[in-house]
Amino acid sequence: MEELPKIEVQSAYVVNGVTNKSAKVGTTTEIDPTTMAKPTVESTEWYNLQGARIDAPAAGTIAIRRDRMSDGTVKATKAIIR
């Protein structure tokens, strides 16, 4: 396996024209992207362009699809229903 990069964080702020910096704090990342599970869609809701929730979009309309993912995030997209 290749060497993982080291990630460091440092805060900096300016007071009366003087820049102050903290010590760098960091660690080597140990997150392996090949083992991370991609979130899946848990539920889907549809909305019309006025923001009212609808059961299903009708053909020939534009609707907003809101997907709630397994990791808790929400993804919203506009769709043209054909």
N, C-alpha and C positions, 0 to 999 in steps of 0.2 A: 504494500500500500504506500502511496506517495506521502510525503511529509505534509502535514496539515498546516495552514498558515496560523500565525499568532495574531490575535486580535487584541488591540490595546485601546483603552479609553483614557482621555485626559480632558479635564475641564479647564476652561480659560475664561477670565473675566477682566474687565477694565474698570478701575476706580481712580478718579482724578487723573486720568491720562496714563496711569501705570498699569501694565498688563501683568496679571498674576496667573500662574498655571499650577495645577495640582501635579502630583507625581503620576506617572503613567501606571495604570493598573491593567493587567491583561492575562489572558490564558490562551492556550492552544485550543482551537475548536475541536470538539470530539463528536460533532454531529455528522453522521454518515448519511448523505442524501439518498443513498440507495436503499436504506432501511426505513426511511420516513414514509409513512402511509399518506397518500393523497386523500384529502377530504372528499367525502361523497355527499350527494344531495339527500338530505333527510326529508325535506318537504318543499313543495312549490306552491306559491300563491300567485294569482293573476290580478292585475289592476288595470282599469281603463285610464285614459290620459287625464281624467278629472280626479284621479286618486281613489275612486270607489272600487272596492274589491268585487271581483266577478268570479263566477264559478269556472267558466272557460271562455276564452276569447272567440269571437265570431270570425269567420273568414272575411277577408278584406278590411280588417281593422288593424290598428296599431295598439299593442298592449304592453304592459310592463310585467315582466316575469321576475319574481323574487324567490330565490332559492336559499333555504337555510341549510348550511353545510354541517357535516358531522363534527367539525372542530369548533362550531359555534359562530362562525362568520356568516355574513349574509351577502349574497351576490345579487345585484339587480341589473337587469338588461331590458332594453326595449326590443320588441320583436314585431315584424310585419307578418301578420297571419295570412297565409295564402289559401 
